[in-house]
Amino acid sequence: MTEIVRLEGLSKTYGMGGANVTALADINLVITGGEFVALIGPSGSGKSTLLNMIGGIDKPSGGAVYIDGQRIDTLNEQHLLKLRREKIAYVFQEARLLPSLTALENVTLSSAFNRKLNKNCNERAMELLGKVGLAGRAKHMPHQLSGGEAQRVCIARALFNQPRLILADEPTGNLDHRTRIGIVELFEELHGEGNAVIMVTHDPELAMRAGRTISLHDGTLQTDEVRAAQVG
């Protein structure tokens, strides 16, 4: 299987009130393309911090982060933006849609930052909305969508650039049980197509749907359990 994420001796320390707080300590981890990984652990264990390191949103205090064989923690912001646009997609807990744009227009936002995507971008956006079951809601405004529909639009938007790695930070936290299962089933489908998915969750039921579960506690890696063969 092809390696997509490698973390070597990763650490993160924050200065708070004159004292240092360790958010991550000596994390060593490899994730391959096609894996569906759940990151679990209590609040404050370092899950979101780890996700932000992998996505290049925050820089480590020590160690190294590699994405698709490229070290990213030493890149400047311009090169990080290019990397994220081309290889990484983020899905957050809140559905971050622009309220003045339709579902279709929200999905095509990525084309504004990538000239290669301008051609036939509406066609691709409609294809992705169909993939998440919302082709019939393309012209609806965000306030006309349910919470689950809005989150699915965000997932469609995240997929627009054909990323190799999908990072999801509590993507189902504000949704009802049935909708949560639907979102995770969509992630299962995406990883089955060869995408790597890393999902932070507090929900044990959802974590069990992933093929691999990594638990953190006080910034350290506690367990790493693989339950199923995954796509590589």
MARVOGU-500089 format. One record per residue: residue number from 0; residue in three letters; chain; x, y, z of N, C-alpha, C, CB in turn. Coordinates in steps of 0.02 Angstrom, whole numbers, m for minus. Each point is the difference from the previous one (the first is absolute). Glycine has a CB too. Layout:
ATOM margu lokol roba   n_xx   n_yy   n_zz  ca_xx  ca_yy  ca_zz   c_xx   c_yy   c_zz  cb_xx  cb_yy  cb_zz
ATOM   NUM   Ala    A      X      Y      Z      X      Y      Z      X      Y      Z      X      Y      Z
...
***
This chain:
ATOM margu lokol roba   n_xx   n_yy   n_zz  ca_xx  ca_yy  ca_zz   c_xx   c_yy   c_zz  cb_xx  cb_yy  cb_zz
ATOM     0   Met    A     42    m60      0    m42     60      0     44     63      0    m91    m63     61
ATOM     1   Thr    A     67    115    m93     38     62     m7     m7     42     63    m17     m2   m123
ATOM     2   Glu    A     73     25    148      0     42     60    m25     70    m17     96    m67     47
ATOM     3   Ile    A   m143     93     m8    m26     67    m11     19     47     57    m95    m49    m64
ATOM     4   Val    A     98     24    127     18     40     58     55    m35     39   m116     49      7
ATOM     5   Arg    A    168    m12     10     51    m25     45     16     54     52     49    m75    m91
ATOM     6   Leu    A    m53     56    155     17     44     54     60    m29     37   m119     40     12
ATOM     7   Glu    A    171      0     m2     61    m24     32     15     44     61     44    m43   m111
ATOM     8   Gly    A    m50     13    170     17     35     62    m37     65      9    110    m52     m7
ATOM     9   Leu    A   m173     54    m14    m39     62      0    m18     23     71    m46    m32   m112
ATOM    10   Ser    A     59     95    125    m18     29     65    m27     70    m10     88    m70     58
ATOM    11   Lys    A   m130     91    m11    m27     69     m1     m7     24     72    m61    m21   m109
ATOM    12   Thr    A     92     78    123     m3     30     66    m25     72     m6     94    m75     41
ATOM    13   Tyr    A   m141     93      2    m27     67      1     22     34     65    m99    m33    m71
ATOM    14   Gly    A    115     97     68     13     39     59    m64     32     26    117     21    m39
ATOM    15   Met    A   m136    m36    100    m62     26     29     13     26     71    m68    m80    m71
ATOM    16   Gly    A     60    146     79      8     29     67     68    m11     30   m119    m16     16
ATOM    17   Gly    A    171     18    m57     67    m10     25     21    m72      7    m14    106     58
ATOM    18   Ala    A    m32   m152    m72     15    m72      4     m7    m31    m68    m38     m5    120
ATOM    19   Asn    A     73    m49   m132     m6    m37    m63    m50    m58      8    119     31    m31
ATOM    20   Val    A   m163    m37    m19    m49    m54     m1     15    m44    m60    m89     72     57
ATOM    21   Thr    A     99   m136    m46     14    m47    m54    m64    m27    m29    110    m30     54
ATOM    22   Ala    A   m122     46   m118    m60    m24    m34     13    m66    m35    m38    118    m16
ATOM    23   Leu    A     99   m127    m10     20    m63    m33     71    m16     21    m77     21    m99
ATOM    24   Ala    A     92    m84    108     67    m20     22     24    m62    m38    m23     49    114
ATOM    25   Asp    A     74    m40   m156     35    m55    m33    m48    m48    m36     89      9     87
ATOM    26   Ile    A   m129     19   m133    m46    m41    m40     35    m26    m62    m98     67     42
ATOM    27   Asn    A     98   m133    m49     27    m33    m61    m57    m40    m31    118     m5     48
ATOM    28   Leu    A   m131     20   m112    m61    m29    m30      7     m1    m75    m70     41     96
ATOM    29   Val    A     45    m94   m127     m4     m5    m73    m71    m19    m20    123    m33     m8
ATOM    30   Ile    A   m151     71    m39    m67    m15    m27      7     m6    m75    m59     62     95
ATOM    31   Thr    A     29   m114   m123      6    m12    m72    m63     21    m37     78    m94     24
ATOM    32   Gly    A    m71    104    m89    m56     18    m41    m53    m54      2     75     67    m74
ATOM    33   Gly    A   m138    m47     79    m55    m48      2    m20    m21     70     39    m39   m108
ATOM    34   Glu    A     m4     62    160    m20    m16     68    m55     47     25    116    m43     22
ATOM    35   Phe    A   m161     15     19    m50     40     36     18     m5     73    m92    m20    m88
ATOM    36   Val    A    118     76    116     26      1     68    m43     43     44    116    m18    m44
ATOM    37   Ala    A   m135     m7    103    m35     39     50     49     19     55   m109    m59    m25
ATOM    38   Leu    A    112    124     41     40     24     56    m46     11     59     84     55    m78
ATOM    39   Ile    A    m71    m90    133    m43      5     58     40     19     62    m77    m86    m50
ATOM    40   Gly    A     42    104    103     32     18     63    m41     54     34    113    m29    m46
ATOM    41   Pro    A   m102     40    111    m39     50     36     16     70    m24     m1    m75    100
ATOM    42   Ser    A    m43    123    m81     13     70    m17     68     21     27   m125     25      0
ATOM    43   Gly    A    162     11    m42     66     23     22     56    m51     m9    m59     70     79
ATOM    44   Ser    A     44   m126   m112     51    m52     m9     47     14    m58    m81    m81     47
ATOM    45   Gly    A     64    130    m89     45     17    m56    m25    m19    m68     90    m12     79
ATOM    46   Lys    A   m153    m11    m84    m26    m25    m65     m1     55    m53    m69    m84     63
ATOM    47   Ser    A     37    140    m47     m5     54    m49     68     31    m14   m116     23     38
ATOM    48   Thr    A    158    m19     13     68     25    m11     37    m43    m50      2     47    116
ATOM    49   Leu    A     m8   m113   m108     33    m46    m45    m26      9    m71     16    m82     94
ATOM    50   Leu    A    m82     89   m101    m30      9    m66     26     65    m32   m103    m63     37
ATOM    51   Asn    A    109    115      3     25     64    m26     73     m5    m22    m80     59     74
ATOM    52   Met    A    120   m100    m40     69    m11    m21      3    m36    m67     35     m4    121
ATOM    53   Ile    A    m77    m47   m128     m1    m38    m62    m23     44    m58    m24   m105     64
ATOM    54   Gly    A    m23    150    m51    m26     44    m52     41     62    m12   m110    m42     29
ATOM    55   Gly    A    165     51      8     42     58    m10    m31     64     25     47    m57    m97
ATOM    56   Ile    A   m100     53    138    m31     60     27     41     28     58   m113    m43    m35
ATOM    57   Asp    A    146     m2     72     43     20     56     67    m34     m8   m100     16     76
ATOM    58   Lys    A    152     14    m49     67    m28     m6     21    m33     66     30     88    m86
ATOM    59   Pro    A      6   m144     81     22    m34     62     57     37     34    m35   m108    m51
ATOM    60   Ser    A     42     93    115     58     26     37     62    m42    m12    m77     44     88
ATOM    61   Gly    A     66   m107   m107     55    m45    m15    m24    m57    m44     55     30    108
ATOM    62   Gly    A     m8    m63   m141    m19    m56    m43    m15     23    m71    m45    m59    100
ATOM    63   Ala    A     18     13   m140    m12     14    m71    m66    m29    m22    123      0    m20
ATOM    64   Val    A   m154     34    m30    m63    m22    m31     12     m9    m74    m70     59     88
ATOM    65   Tyr    A     55   m117   m115      6    m13    m71    m69    m17    m29    120    m41     16
ATOM    66   Ile    A   m136     72    m72    m61    m15    m37     21    m23    m70    m69     84     67
ATOM    67   Asp    A     50   m144    m85     16    m27    m66     76      4    m14   m115     34    m40
ATOM    68   Gly    A    155    m46     93     72     m1     m7     34     68      5    m17    m97    m70
ATOM    69   Gln    A    m22    151     76     28     67      4     m4     26     71    m33     22   m119
ATOM    70   Arg    A     89      3    145     m1     29     67    m36     67     m3    108    m59     32
ATOM    71   Ile    A   m159     69     10    m41     61     m5      9     48     58    m81    m67    m63
ATOM    72   Asp    A    108     45    119      4     46     58     52     54    m10    m36    m93     73
ATOM    73   Thr    A     78     87   m125     50     51    m14    m21     45    m59     88    m77     44
ATOM    74   Leu    A   m147     64    m73    m23     40    m57    m25     68     22    m29   m106    m61
ATOM    75   Asn    A     35    156     17    m31     65     15    m74     m3    m16    109     60    m25
ATOM    76   Glu    A   m145     m8     44    m73     m1     m6    m23     m6    m73     m6     68    103
ATOM    77   Gln    A     41    m38   m148    m19     m4    m71      2    m72    m25     45    116    m17
ATOM    78   His    A      9   m151     34      5    m70    m22    m49    m45     38    121     20    m28
ATOM    79   Leu    A   m136     m3     90    m50    m39     38    m69      8    m31     68     15    104
ATOM    80   Leu    A    m85     45   m125    m65     12    m32     m6    m42    m64     m3    116     48
ATOM    81   Lys    A     57   m118    m87      0    m40    m61     m9    m74     16     74     85    m56
ATOM    82   Leu    A    m39   m109    107     m6    m70     20    m71    m16     21    120      1     37
ATOM    83   Arg    A   m150     42      5    m68    m14     24    m50      1    m57     30     50    109
ATOM    84   Arg    A    m22     m4   m157    m46      3    m56      4    m62    m44     10    124      2
ATOM    85   Glu    A     50   m153     m6     10    m55    m47     m8    m69     31     76     74    m60
ATOM    86   Lys    A    m64    m80    126      3    m68     28    m42    m11     62    112     m5    m47
ATOM    87   Ile    A   m132     59     82    m32     m7     65    m68     35      0    112     m8     55
ATOM    88   Ala    A   m161    m26    m25    m66     31      8    m19     m2     74    m35    m35   m117
ATOM    89   Tyr    A      4     88    141    m22      5     70    m75      1      4    105     62     30
ATOM    90   Val    A   m133   m100     17    m72      4     16     m5     13     75    m34    m80    m96
ATOM    91   Phe    A      2    136    114     m4     20     70    m66    m20     32     76     96    m26
ATOM    92   Gln    A    m80    m87     91    m62    m16     36    m57     44    m23     66    m37     98
ATOM    93   Glu    A    m52    102   m107    m51     46    m24      1      1    m76     10     70    105
ATOM    94   Ala    A    m69    m70   m135     m4      4    m73     15     72    m21    m86    m94     m4
ATOM    95   Arg    A    146    106    m20     23     67    m15    m16     19    m72     91    m12     85
ATOM    96   Leu    A   m154     25    m98    m22     21    m66     m9     76     m2    m56   m112    m18
ATOM    97   Leu    A     69    142    m39    m13     71     m7    m76     10     m9    115     20    m52
ATOM    98   Pro    A   m147     18     96    m73      5      0    m30     32    m62      8      5    121
ATOM    99   Ser    A     32     34   m158    m26     35    m59      6    m40    m64     31    106     56
ATOM   100   Leu    A     m2   m167    m51      9    m42    m59    m43    m62      3    117     42    m10
ATOM   101   Thr    A   m137    m68    m47    m38    m62     m3     46    m59     17    m78     49    m87
ATOM   102   Ala    A     47   m107     95     40    m60     13     50    m11    m57    m96    m51     65
ATOM   103   Leu    A     73     58   m127     44    m10    m57     57     50      1    m97    m43    m66
ATOM   104   Glu    A     83    106     80     52     52      1     50    m12     56    m82     81    m49
ATOM   105   Asn    A     58   m106    106     46    m15     55     48    m56    m20    m87     35     82
ATOM   106   Val    A     63    m84   m118     43    m56    m21     53     24    m50    m95    m80     19
ATOM   107   Thr    A     77    127    m62     47     23    m52     49     53     25    m87    m26    m84
ATOM   108   Leu    A     85     43    148     45     52     26     73    m15    m15    m83     21     90
ATOM   109   Ser    A    101    m85    m89     71    m19    m11     25     23    m68    m16    m98     75
ATOM   110   Ser    A    m29    102   m124     21     20    m67     25     72     m2    m82    m80    m47
ATOM   111   Ala    A     62    121     96     22     69      2     74      5     17   m115     35     34
ATOM   112   Phe    A    143    m88     m3     70      0     21     43    m44    m44    m38     23    116
ATOM   113   Asn    A      8    m56   m165     38    m47    m41    m25      6    m72     17    m79     98
ATOM   114   Arg    A     23    111   m140    m21     13    m69    m14    m64    m39     66    105      2
ATOM   115   Lys    A    m31   m159     17     m9    m63    m35    m71    m28      9    121    m23     15
ATOM   116   Leu    A   m156     47     37    m66    m28     15    m57     42    m29     48    m46    104
ATOM   117   Asn    A    m32    103   m136    m53     44    m24    m42    m34    m55     73     97     28
ATOM   118   Lys    A    m42   m135    m70    m36    m33    m55    m45    m55     27     95     27    m78
ATOM   119   Asn    A   m158    m24     60    m50    m50     19     m7     m8     76     26    m59   m106
ATOM   120   Cys    A    m13    113    144     m3     m6     72    m72    m13     25     99     76      9
ATOM   121   Asn    A   m149    m48    m43    m69    m13     20    m19    m72    m11    m29    118    m28
ATOM   122   Glu    A     55   m146    m26    m14    m71    m14     30    m45     54     m1     25   m123
ATOM   123   Arg    A     62     m9    143     32    m39     53    m37      9     66    111     10    m58
ATOM   124   Ala    A   m131     52     73    m36     13     62    m66    m38      3     53    113      6
ATOM   125   Met    A    m88   m116    m62    m63    m38     m2     13    m74      9    m50     87    m76
ATOM   126   Glu    A    105   m111     48     18    m71      9     11    m15     73     52     m2   m114
ATOM   127   Leu    A    m17     47    149     15    m10     71    m62      7     43    115     42    m19
ATOM   128   Leu    A   m159      5      3    m63      6     37    m42    m63     m9      3    125    m14
ATOM   129   Gly    A      0   m154    m46    m35    m63    m11     31    m56     42    m29     37   m115
ATOM   130   Lys    A     95    m35    122     35    m52     39    m22      1     73     98      9    m78
ATOM   131   Val    A   m110     52    104    m21      5     70    m76      3      7    107     59     25
ATOM   132   Gly    A   m143    m74    m80    m73     m5      3    m37     66      0     17   m103     59
ATOM   133   Leu    A     14    156    m87    m31     66      3     m6     34    m68     45     10    114
ATOM   134   Ala    A    m47    m48   m167     m5     30    m67    m63     43     m5     62    m97    m49
ATOM   135   Gly    A   m115     77     82    m63     37     m2     m1     62     43    m54   m106    m23
ATOM   136   Arg    A    108    118     61      2     58     45     53     51    m24    m37    m73     96
ATOM   137   Ala    A     61     66   m157     56     41    m24    m14     74      4     30    m93    m75
ATOM   138   Lys    A    m93    114     62    m16     71     m1    m25     27     67    m27    m14   m120
ATOM   139   His    A     27    m29    170    m23     22     66     54     40     36    m75   m101      7
ATOM   140   Met    A     53    150     33     45     39     41     14    m38     65    m43    108    m50
ATOM   141   Pro    A     99    m94     84     15    m36     61    m55     m1     52    116     31    m21
ATOM   142   His    A   m154     24     28    m53      2     50    m59    m45    m18     34    116     28
ATOM   143   Gln    A    m35   m141    m90    m53    m45    m23     21    m73      7    m39     88    m79
ATOM   144   Leu    A     98   m100    105     26    m69      8     m2    m21     73     73     16   m101
ATOM   145   Ser    A    m83    m80    113      5    m27     67     74     m2     20   m106    m68    m14
ATOM   146   Gly    A    119     55     78     69     m5     23     39    m54    m37    m36     41    110
ATOM   147   Gly    A      5    m99   m119     33    m54    m35     12     16    m74    m53    m80     79
ATOM   148   Glu    A      5    114   m110      9     19    m70     56     51     m7   m122    m21    m22
ATOM   149   Ala    A    125     69     67     53     50     m3     68    m33      8    m78     86     46
ATOM   150   Gln    A     83   m135     m1     64    m35     10     19    m39    m62    m23     m8    123
ATOM   151   Arg    A    m25    m22   m157     14    m37    m61     23     47    m56    m85    m86     33
ATOM   152   Val    A     58    147    m35     24     50    m48     74     15     15   m116     50    m12
ATOM   153   Cys    A    133    m44     76     69     13     19     46    m57    m22    m40     67     98
ATOM   154   Ile    A     16   m128    m93     39    m58    m22      9      2    m76    m42    m68     97
ATOM   155   Ala    A    m11     85   m133      5      6    m73     51     54    m19   m120    m37    m12
ATOM   156   Arg    A    118     93     48     48     54    m13     71    m23     15    m88     85     28
ATOM   157   Ala    A     96   m123     26     67    m25     18     28    m46    m54    m31     10    120
ATOM   158   Leu    A    m13    m46   m155     22    m48    m50     15     32    m68    m66    m85     60
ATOM   159   Phe    A     48    149    m68      4     32    m65     70     m4    m31    m92     77     36
ATOM   160   Asn    A    143    m68      5     69     m1    m25     30    m70     m6     13    112     51
ATOM   161   Gln    A    m54   m163    m41     22    m70     m3     59    m12     48    m39     m6   m120
ATOM   162   Pro    A     30     20    185     54     m8     48     17    m73     12    m36    106     54
ATOM   163   Arg    A     97   m119    m33     21    m68     18    m16    m14     73     91      4    m86
ATOM   164   Leu    A    m98     51    126     m8     m7     72    m57     44     24    123    m25     12
ATOM   165   Ile    A   m171     m5     24    m57     36     27      6      1     76    m74    m34    m98
ATOM   166   Leu    A     76     94    127      5      9     72    m67     25     26    125     24     m7
ATOM   167   Ala    A   m155    m60     53    m67     18     25      3      7     76    m56    m61    m96
ATOM   168   Asp    A     41    122    121      5     15     71    m70      1     30    107     66    m18
ATOM   169   Glu    A   m127   m120     51    m68     m7     28    m53     19    m51     46     25    115
ATOM   170   Pro    A    m45    m55   m174    m46     22    m54    m73    m16     13     94    m15    m78
ATOM   171   Thr    A   m108    m27    128    m69    m19     14    m23     23     69     15    m99    m73
ATOM   172   Gly    A     25    141    105    m14     18     70    m66     35     11    120      9     13
ATOM   173   Asn    A   m145     28    m63    m62     38      9    m60    m32    m33     69    102      6
ATOM   174   Leu    A    m63   m166    m26    m52    m32    m39    m34    m55     40     63     26   m104
ATOM   175   Asp    A   m125    m43     83    m36    m54     32     30    m67    m20   m105     70      3
ATOM   176   His    A     85   m123     32     32    m66     m8     m5    m25    m72    m26    m25    119
ATOM   177   Arg    A    m32     29   m148    m10    m26    m68     44     37    m50   m118    m32     29
ATOM   178   Thr    A    121     98    m22     42     40    m45     73    m14     11    m88     89     m2
ATOM   179   Arg    A    109    m99     65     70    m16     15     21    m64    m36    m11     56    112
ATOM   180   Ile    A    m32   m107   m109     16    m63    m33      6     11    m75    m60    m64     90
ATOM   181   Gly    A     16    106   m119      3     13    m71     64     34    m21   m123      9      0
ATOM   182   Ile    A    147     38     41     63     34    m15     59    m49      3    m47    107     46
ATOM   183   Val    A     47   m150      5     55    m48      6     m2    m51    m57     m1     14    125
ATOM   184   Glu    A    m58    m33   m147     m6    m45    m57     30     32    m63   m104    m51     50
ATOM   185   Leu    A     95    117    m55     30     36    m56     76     m2      4   m101     74     m6
ATOM   186   Phe    A    128    m65     67     73     m5      8     24    m71    m16     m4     90     88
ATOM   187   Glu    A    m36   m140    m69     18    m69    m17      4    m10    m75    m55    m39    105
ATOM   188   Glu    A      8     69   m141      0     m5    m73     62     35    m29   m127     m4      0
ATOM   189   Leu    A    144     62     28     57     38    m26     65    m38     11    m61    107     22
ATOM   190   His    A     69   m137     37     62    m37     11      1    m63    m43      7     44    118
ATOM   191   Gly    A    m66    m72   m132     m3    m57    m45     21     16    m71    m91    m44     71
ATOM   192   Glu    A     89    108    m89     22     22    m66     75     17     m1   m115     43    m21
ATOM   193   Gly    A    148    m53     78     72     11      2     22     62     36      4    m60   m104
ATOM   194   Asn    A    m51     99    131     19     60     39     17    m20     71    m75     72    m71
ATOM   195   Ala    A    124    m38    101     14     m8     71    m45     48     38    120    m36    m22
ATOM   196   Val    A   m153     10     75    m44     41     41     23     m5     73    m98    m17    m80
ATOM   197   Ile    A    109     74    111     16      2     72    m54     41     34    126    m10    m21
ATOM   198   Met    A   m163    m22     66    m58     31     32      8      3     75    m72    m41    m94
ATOM   199   Val    A     69    101    122     m2      8     73    m73     m9     23    100     80     m2
ATOM   200   Thr    A   m110   m121     53    m67    m11     25      1    m19     74    m37    m36   m115
ATOM   201   His    A    m17     56    149    m11    m21     69    m49    m59      3     23    117     40
ATOM   202   Asp    A    m51   m136    m97    m53    m49     m3     29    m70    m11    m80     88    m45
ATOM   203   Pro    A     77   m133     95     29    m67     m7    m31    m40    m57     24      1    121
ATOM   204   Glu    A    m90      8   m132    m34    m36    m54     29     19    m68   m104     m6     70
ATOM   205   Leu    A    115     71    m80     27     22    m64     73    m22     m7    m78     98      1
ATOM   206   Ala    A    116    m95     53     70    m22     m2      6    m72    m22     27     82     90
ATOM   207   Met    A    m75   m123    m68      2    m71    m18    m13    m12    m74    m38    m27    115
ATOM   208   Arg    A     11     77   m150    m13     m7    m71     65      8    m40   m117     44     16
ATOM   209   Ala    A    167    m11     13     65      8    m33     39    m65      2      1    123     30
ATOM   210   Gly    A     42   m133    m78     41    m61     m1     58      2     48    m32    m14   m117
ATOM   211   Arg    A     48     74    141     56      8     46    m17     54     51     82    m35    m89
ATOM   212   Thr    A    m69     22    153    m15     48     53     64     15     39   m119    m42      8
ATOM   213   Ile    A    135    106     m4     58     23     37    m24     42     59     73     m1   m105
ATOM   214   Ser    A    m52    m17    165    m21     38     59     57     41     29    m85    m89     24
ATOM   215   Leu    A     68    148     m2     49     45     31    m21     14     72     27     52   m112
ATOM   216   His    A     22    m40    154    m13     21     69     57     44     23    m66   m106     25
ATOM   217   Asp    A     49    166     m3     50     48     23     56     10    m51    m25    m33    118
ATOM   218   Gly    A      5     35   m182     47     15    m52     44    m56    m23     m2    110     44
ATOM   219   Thr    A     m9   m170    m18     40    m58    m20    m44    m52    m33     81     22     94
ATOM   220   Leu    A    m52    m60   m140    m36    m53    m34     m6    m60     47     43     40   m113
ATOM   221   Gln    A   m105    m61    127    m12    m54     47    m10    m67    m34    m51     82     77
ATOM   222   Thr    A      6    m84   m126    m13    m63    m36     m8     14    m74    m56    m48    102
ATOM   223   Asp    A     69     m3   m142     m6      4    m72    m26    m67    m24     95     86    m12
ATOM   224   Glu    A   m160    m89     m1    m33    m63    m15    m26     m2    m72    m32    m11    121
ATOM   225   Val    A     53    m39   m158    m26    m11    m68    m49    m57      3    108     42    m53
ATOM   226   Arg    A   m170    m28     30    m52    m52      4    m17    m31    m67    m44     61     97
ATOM   227   Ala    A     63    m27   m152    m22    m26    m65     52     15    m53   m121     15     34
ATOM   228   Ala    A    123    m58    m85     42     14    m58    m27     62    m34     30   m123    m14
ATOM   229   Gln    A     15    166     m8    m21     63    m31     30      7    m68    m11     52    112
ATOM   230   Val    A    m16     m4   m150     20     10    m69     69     31     m1   m120     13    m36
ATOM   231   Gly    A    163    m35     m8     66     30     m6     17     14    m72     35    m59    103
***
